[in-house]
Amino acid sequence: MKTKEYREQLAEEFIHVLEEKELGWKKEWQASGLASPFNGSTGRQYRGINRLHLTLVASARGYQEPRWCTFHQIQEKGWKLANAKGQGVKVEYWFPYDRETRKSMSWEDFRLQSAEFNGRYVLRASYKTVFNASLIDGIPSLPKQELKEISPDILIEKLSSNMGVKIVNDGRDSAFYRPSEDIIHLPLPGYFETEYAYDSTALHELAHATGAAHRLNRDLSGRFGTPEYAYEELVAEISSCFMSANLQIGQSPEHVRNHKAYVQSWIQTIREKPETLARAVQQAEQTASYMEYQAELISRMEYDKTRLSSTEVKDADLITEAGRSVEKAEEIAPGKSREELTGMIQEIKGELDEIREDNQFFHGFMEKHGIPMPDKGKEQKEKQAVLDEYYVVEDLDTGKTLTDASGKEIRMEDPEDAERIAKAMNREEDMLSMAGEMVKEYEQSIGRTDSVLDTISTEQTVAYAAMCQKYLSFAREVDDCLAGKIPMREAIKVCDTPDLFVKAGCRSLPMHVTQTHLRDCMHEISPQNAHYHGMTPEEVKRIPEALEQPAIIAESMSREDSLIAFLDYKDRRGLPVLLSIVPEGKAFYNLV
């Protein structure tokens, strides 16, 4: 085991990684030949829903072949189907259709004519049945991909066993930990360039697994593009570097450099870089100590000592932060004495403590009405189950699924957003442009005239765009509701329970509104209908964002099981917007 001094040296290097020039992270494994299904006759890769569907079918049926062919293609090639009854899979093909000539056309001809989808040109779909190559006799074998001889370090096997986290080598071209399964998915060891590359990647995912509720209980629910997601990546990669020093293979300066480059790439997405990085290094030290204990490298007594010392470090950080607060206050309020500034800061902190105590209001309300408190472990699994339903972002030229710096698929809730990101992934400035467009689209939907883009940084733009994606989901539902595109008995999801409510003790659940209530909000006010409010669609679409920071929360005076949230804006008549919230309510209509 490496010395404590070496760990401290590594920690110091990570603390100063922001001061170094851009290092450039290198992914240290090659794509598997089975990374994406493709047509065995034309060689073209399947995209979008076809790719996802064929991948799921192959996994369920145990097919090891990525190739698929239609019956006609099999006949053309002189091959034969064997035992394929009931094994066909439907795929859909979309193509441009010219209404004037009443003929379909190829995508190449469509582009050459610079045509656009309008009254003349429309999209049409056809469906064909394809069969997996493992069912086809006579199809030539695929050239075997050369695999390196790589054996995982015994440290990986011991951690996997003692932590109770299974490692499955089916990740093909991606490496990730799935909290809902508590399983790690990695490419085959032979696809990695070196043994260190495989082991350090496995340690990165094992570090993620320590965040599970029954281990160190970190928040693993952050989505790609959010500061929470980036922070977890920092913790996992720094922990991996710390733990890689225990591998039988020596840790070279080049190995450490690649760890630092990965950390550098993620810290750029976080606003408070130095503070966040310092916190991530500290949490990584705790994570690595937990992993060392699970790997039987240190005793329980040694691990307990590190846990106690981390508490002391937190106390020391609080003292240091108090000093920094005074220094910052001196810049903001020149002319005040240090005693006056200290008194002002203490007064503010006292008010913040009172706000924290107000969380008891939520606990009392929930206890009074028999509302269950959140089960953190169960809640995290429920969140992950929702996250598992997604659209992946694909390269528009190759059809290959695009990944982030860690090799994880880039996932989006909305297929249109996935397509927009795919178009912009080639260049960083396009990505920023796309983020700006998403912010503008949201601002236009709520009628905001002074764009926040003029006042926020590049990193903040990208982070805010990720939030706008969620807000736009509700905005589109509002438009569909008004256009009558949603079945009337379906409730509309406004958002997930805001963090403010979750931190106060509410369970994280989807928040819904019935279409009847939504329409009533926007109905013109009339004396006969007191529940009509005359709000504009733009005012309604602001609700998800405003709910994150309500001005006031109180008990309802008309319904015992409800809370009232006063939002921080007024409607066009100058009246405050307020919502009635039913915790643990049901998202369906009372048909009686």
ZATOR-666267 format. One record per residue (C-alpha): residue in three letters; x, y, z. Coordinates in steps of 0.1 Angstrom, whole numbers, padded with zeros to 4 digits, always signed. Example, Ala and Ser with C-alpha at 12.3 -4.5 7.8 and 13.67 -1.06 7.14 Angstrom:
ala+0123-0045+0078ser+0137-0011+0071
***
This chain:
met+0000+0000+0000lys+0013+0035-0009thr+0021+0059+0019lys-0001+0086+0033glu+0023+0112+0019tyr+0018+0100-0017arg-0020+0104-0012glu-0015+0139+0001gln+0007+0148-0029leu-0020+0136-0053ala-0046+0156-0035glu-0025+0187-0038glu-0020+0181-0075phe-0058+0179-0080ile-0064+0210-0060his-0042+0230-0084val-0054+0213-0116leu-0073+0245-0125glu-0040+0264-0127glu-0026+0240-0154lys-0031+0244-0191glu-0057+0222-0208leu-0044+0186-0206gly-0068+0168-0229trp-0083+0136-0217lys-0078+0103-0236lys-0103+0075-0236glu-0083+0043-0231trp-0104+0016-0248gln-0115+0009-0283ala-0151+0004-0296ser-0164-0031-0297gly-0174-0046-0330leu-0208-0052-0315ala-0213-0016-0305ser-0243-0009-0329pro-0266-0031-0350phe-0262-0027-0388asn-0276-0042-0420gly-0257-0072-0431ser-0263-0066-0468thr-0257-0028-0471gly-0234-0023-0441arg-0255+0007-0430gln-0260+0012-0392tyr-0295+0013-0378arg-0303+0046-0361gly-0327+0060-0335ile-0356+0038-0324asn-0345+0010-0347arg-0311+0008-0331leu-0326+0008-0296his-0352-0018-0305leu-0327-0042-0322thr-0302-0038-0294leu-0329-0047-0268val-0341-0077-0288ala-0305-0089-0293ser-0299-0087-0256ala-0331-0104-0247arg-0326-0133-0271gly-0288-0136-0265tyr-0278-0128-0301gln-0241-0121-0304glu-0243-0109-0340pro-0248-0071-0348arg-0260-0078-0384trp-0296-0079-0395cys-0311-0086-0430thr-0345-0087-0446phe-0358-0119-0462his-0353-0104-0497gln-0317-0095-0489ile-0310-0130-0477gln-0324-0145-0509glu-0304-0120-0531lys-0272-0131-0514gly-0280-0168-0517trp-0281-0173-0480lys-0308-0192-0461leu-0328-0188-0429ala-0325-0215-0403asn-0350-0220-0374ala-0362-0184-0378lys-0399-0189-0372gly-0412-0161-0350gln-0378-0145-0349gly-0384-0116-0373val-0382-0081-0360lys-0400-0050-0374val-0379-0020-0383glu-0393+0013-0396tyr-0378+0034-0425trp-0387+0070-0429phe-0384+0086-0464pro-0394+0118-0482tyr-0425+0116-0503asp-0434+0140-0532arg-0471+0146-0532glu-0470+0161-0567thr-0453+0131-0584arg-0469+0107-0559lys-0435+0090-0555ser-0411+0084-0527met-0375+0097-0531ser-0341+0089-0516trp-0327+0112-0489glu-0298+0119-0512asp-0321+0132-0539phe-0341+0152-0513arg-0309+0169-0502leu-0296+0175-0537gln-0329+0193-0546ser-0326+0214-0514ala-0362+0204-0507glu-0380+0212-0475phe-0409+0195-0457asn-0439+0216-0466gly-0472+0211-0484arg-0454+0192-0513tyr-0429+0171-0494val-0439+0150-0464leu-0424+0122-0444arg-0438+0087-0448ala-0428+0054-0430ser-0426+0018-0443tyr-0420-0013-0422lys-0398-0043-0429thr-0390-0075-0411val-0353-0083-0404phe-0336-0113-0391asn-0304-0116-0370ala-0273-0130-0387ser-0271-0158-0362leu-0302-0172-0379ile-0288-0170-0414asp-0268-0200-0429gly-0241-0190-0454ile-0235-0154-0442pro-0197-0148-0440ser-0182-0146-0406leu-0172-0112-0393pro-0135-0106-0390lys-0125-0112-0354gln-0115-0081-0335glu-0081-0084-0319leu-0083-0084-0282lys-0054-0076-0259glu-0044-0100-0231ile-0055-0081-0201ser-0063-0095-0167pro-0081-0074-0141asp-0061-0067-0109ile-0071-0088-0079leu-0080-0055-0062ile-0109-0051-0086glu-0123-0086-0079lys-0120-0082-0041leu-0138-0048-0042ser-0165-0061-0064ser-0170-0091-0041asn-0168-0073-0007met-0190-0043-0019gly-0215-0067-0034val-0214-0049-0068lys-0214-0072-0098ile-0192-0062-0128val-0206-0073-0162asn-0184-0069-0193asp-0212-0061-0217gly-0207-0024-0219arg-0194-0027-0255asp-0183+0009-0261ser-0193+0024-0227ala-0185+0021-0190phe-0211+0030-0164tyr-0227+0021-0130arg-0265+0017-0130pro-0278+0025-0095ser-0312+0008-0102glu-0294-0025-0107asp-0264-0018-0084ile-0244-0033-0113ile-0213-0020-0132his-0212-0024-0170leu-0178-0024-0187pro-0163-0033-0221leu-0144-0065-0223pro-0109-0062-0207gly-0094-0069-0241tyr-0108-0037-0256phe-0087-0016-0233glu-0052-0004-0242thr-0035-0014-0210glu-0042-0032-0177tyr-0040+0001-0159ala-0067+0016-0182tyr-0091-0013-0174asp-0084-0013-0137ser-0087+0025-0132thr-0119+0026-0152ala-0133-0002-0130leu-0122+0017-0099his-0140+0048-0113glu-0173+0029-0116leu-0168+0012-0082ala-0163+0047-0067his-0197+0057-0082ala-0212+0025-0066thr-0200+0037-0031gly-0226+0065-0035ala-0255+0040-0032ala-0279+0047-0003his-0267+0015+0016arg-0231+0025+0013leu-0219+0062+0015asn-0253+0076+0004arg-0244+0103-0021asp-0269+0119-0045leu-0266+0099-0078ser-0297+0113-0094gly-0280+0142-0113arg-0286+0142-0150phe-0260+0148-0177gly-0252+0185-0181thr-0261+0194-0144pro-0235+0205-0118glu-0246+0175-0096tyr-0236+0151-0124ala-0203+0168-0129tyr-0195+0168-0092glu-0201+0131-0089glu-0177+0126-0119leu-0151+0146-0100val-0154+0124-0069ala-0153+0092-0089glu-0123+0101-0109ile-0102+0115-0081ser-0111+0084-0060ser-0100+0062-0089cys-0067+0079-0090phe-0062+0075-0052met-0071+0038-0054ser-0051+0031-0085ala-0019+0037-0065asn-0028+0004-0048leu-0027-0016-0081gln+0001-0041-0088ile+0010-0021-0119gly+0029+0011-0109gln+0011+0044-0113ser+0031+0065-0138pro+0031+0103-0141glu+0013+0098-0175his-0015+0079-0157val-0019+0107-0131arg-0019+0132-0159asn-0049+0115-0177his-0068+0114-0143lys-0062+0152-0140ala-0072+0158-0176tyr-0106+0141-0169val-0112+0161-0138gln-0102+0193-0157ser-0128+0185-0183trp-0157+0182-0158ile-0148+0211-0134gln-0153+0235-0163thr-0191+0229-0161ile-0193+0240-0125arg-0196+0277-0115glu-0178+0276-0081lys-0148+0258-0094pro-0122+0261-0066glu-0147+0255-0038thr-0163+0226-0056leu-0129+0210-0065ala-0117+0212-0029arg-0149+0196-0017ala-0146+0169-0043val-0110+0161-0033gln-0121+0158+0003gln-0150+0135-0005ala-0128+0114-0028glu-0104+0109+0001gln-0133+0096+0022thr-0145+0074-0007ala-0110+0060-0013ser-0107+0052+0024tyr-0140+0033+0023met-0128+0014-0008glu-0095+0006+0009tyr-0114-0008+0039gln-0137-0029+0016ala-0106-0042-0003glu-0091-0052+0031leu-0062-0029+0027ile-0069-0011+0060ser-0085-0023+0092arg-0119-0011+0105met-0101+0009+0132glu-0080+0027+0106tyr-0111+0034+0085asp-0129+0048+0115lys-0100+0071+0122thr-0102+0086+0087arg-0139+0092+0091leu-0134+0111+0123ser-0106+0131+0109ser-0128+0141+0079thr-0153+0156+0105glu-0125+0177+0119val-0115+0188+0085lys-0151+0200+0079asp-0150+0220+0111ala-0117+0236+0101asp-0132+0244+0066leu-0161+0262+0083ile-0137+0284+0103thr-0117+0292+0072glu-0149+0300+0053ala-0160+0324+0080gly-0128+0343+0075arg-0133+0343+0038ser-0168+0357+0043val-0154+0387+0062glu-0129+0393+0035lys-0156+0392+0008ala-0178+0415+0029glu-0150+0440+0032glu-0149+0442-0006ile-0187+0447-0009ala-0191+0471+0021pro-0159+0492+0023gly-0156+0514+0054lys-0172+0490+0078ser-0150+0477+0106arg-0143+0439+0109glu-0164+0438+0141glu-0194+0453+0122leu-0190+0430+0093thr-0186+0400+0115gly-0218+0410+0133met-0237+0414+0100ile-0226+0380+0088gln-0236+0363+0121glu-0270+0380+0119ile-0275+0366+0084lys-0263+0331+0095gly-0288+0333+0124glu-0316+0340+0099leu-0305+0311+0077asp-0305+0288+0108glu-0341+0299+0114ile-0350+0290+0078arg-0335+0256+0084glu-0356+0251+0115asp-0387+0259+0094asn-0382+0225+0078gln-0400+0213+0110phe-0431+0229+0094phe-0430+0203+0066his-0423+0174+0090gly-0452+0185+0113phe-0475+0189+0083met-0467+0154+0069glu-0469+0138+0103lys-0503+0155+0110his-0518+0142+0077gly-0501+0107+0078ile-0479+0115+0047pro-0450+0090+0046met-0415+0104+0049pro-0391+0096+0020asp-0373+0063+0018lys-0340+0076+0003gly-0328+0042-0010lys-0362+0034-0027glu-0365+0070-0040gln-0331+0068-0057lys-0341+0036-0074glu-0374+0052-0086lys-0355+0082-0099gln-0331+0059-0118ala-0360+0039-0132val-0373+0071-0148leu-0338+0080-0160asp-0336+0046-0178glu-0363+0058-0202tyr-0344+0081-0225tyr-0334+0090-0261val-0297+0087-0270val-0278+0112-0291glu-0264+0098-0323asp-0238+0111-0348leu-0259+0121-0378asp-0233+0108-0403thr-0223+0075-0387gly-0253+0066-0365lys-0229+0059-0336thr-0242+0068-0302leu-0224+0098-0288thr-0208+0097-0253asp-0196+0121-0227ala-0160+0123-0214ser-0165+0091-0193gly-0178+0071-0222lys-0214+0072-0209glu-0243+0076-0234ile-0256+0112-0237arg-0293+0108-0228met-0322+0132-0234glu-0359+0130-0223asp-0371+0145-0256pro-0363+0131-0291glu-0362+0165-0306asp-0337+0178-0281ala-0316+0146-0288glu-0316+0155-0325arg-0307+0191-0319ile-0277+0181-0297ala-0266+0156-0323lys-0264+0184-0349ala-0243+0205-0326met-0219+0180-0311asn-0192+0184-0338arg-0180+0217-0325glu-0179+0232-0290glu-0191+0266-0302asp-0221+0249-0318met-0229+0233-0285leu-0229+0267-0268ser-0250+0280-0296met-0274+0252-0292ala-0276+0258-0254gly-0283+0295-0261glu-0311+0285-0286met-0327+0263-0260val-0326+0291-0234lys-0341+0315-0260glu-0368+0290-0269tyr-0378+0288-0233glu-0377+0325-0227gln-0399+0330-0258ser-0424+0305-0245ile-0428+0325-0212gly-0427+0359-0228arg-0394+0370-0213thr-0381+0400-0231asp-0348+0406-0213ser-0327+0375-0219val-0306+0361-0191leu-0280+0352-0217asp-0267+0388-0215thr-0258+0384-0178ile-0245+0348-0174ser-0213+0330-0182thr-0207+0302-0207glu-0208+0275-0180gln-0240+0290-0166thr-0256+0290-0201val-0250+0253-0205ala-0262+0245-0170tyr-0293+0267-0174ala-0301+0252-0209ala-0303+0218-0192met-0329+0232-0168cys-0348+0249-0197gln-0351+0215-0214lys-0372+0204-0185tyr-0392+0236-0184leu-0399+0233-0221ser-0413+0198-0216phe-0442+0213-0196ala-0445+0243-0220arg-0451+0219-0249glu-0476+0199-0229val-0495+0232-0222asp-0496+0239-0260asp-0507+0203-0267cys-0534+0205-0241leu-0548+0237-0256ala-0547+0222-0291gly-0566+0191-0278lys-0538+0167-0287ile-0538+0149-0253pro-0565+0125-0242met-0587+0143-0217arg-0582+0118-0189glu-0544+0122-0189ala-0529+0144-0163ile-0500+0167-0173lys-0466+0165-0155val-0455+0200-0143cys-0422+0190-0129asp-0406+0167-0103thr-0407+0178-0067pro-0384+0208-0064asp-0352+0203-0044leu-0364+0229-0018phe-0393+0206-0009val-0372+0174-0010lys-0346+0189+0013ala-0374+0198+0037gly-0386+0162+0039cys-0411+0157+0010arg-0407+0127-0012ser-0394+0132-0047leu-0424+0125-0070pro-0437+0138-0103met-0461+0168-0098his-0492+0167-0120val-0521+0190-0129thr-0553+0178-0145gln-0562+0193-0179thr-0594+0206-0164his-0575+0227-0139leu-0550+0238-0165arg-0577+0250-0188asp-0596+0267-0160cys-0564+0287-0152met-0564+0301-0187his-0602+0305-0191glu-0613+0342-0193ile-0628+0353-0159ser-0666+0352-0157pro-0689+0359-0128gln-0705+0325-0131asn-0672+0306-0128ala-0651+0317-0098his-0625+0290-0106tyr-0616+0307-0140his-0584+0328-0136gly-0577+0343-0170met-0539+0336-0169thr-0520+0336-0202pro-0502+0305-0214glu-0469+0323-0210glu-0477+0329-0173val-0486+0293-0168lys-0455+0280-0185arg-0433+0299-0159ile-0446+0276-0130pro-0419+0249-0130glu-0391+0274-0127ala-0409+0296-0102leu-0417+0265-0080glu-0380+0260-0074gln-0379+0292-0053pro-0414+0301-0040ala-0418+0333-0020ile-0440+0318+0007ile-0452+0283+0016ala-0482+0278+0040glu-0509+0254+0050ser-0542+0257+0030met-0571+0272+0049ser-0597+0254+0028arg-0581+0219+0024glu-0564+0201+0053asp-0542+0180+0030ser-0529+0208+0009leu-0501+0234+0009ile-0502+0268-0007ala-0471+0280-0026phe-0469+0318-0034leu-0447+0322-0065asp-0424+0351-0071tyr-0443+0367-0099lys-0477+0383-0106asp-0502+0377-0135arg-0512+0403-0160arg-0538+0417-0136gly-0511+0423-0110leu-0523+0395-0087pro-0498+0371-0071val-0497+0336-0086leu-0503+0308-0061leu-0505+0271-0063ser-0524+0245-0043ile-0501+0214-0037val-0514+0181-0025pro-0484+0160-0012glu-0489+0123-0020gly-0519+0132-0042lys-0532+0110-0070ala-0526+0119-0107phe-0560+0109-0120tyr-0595+0122-0122asn-0624+0114-0098leu-0647+0101-0125val-0677+0100-0100
***
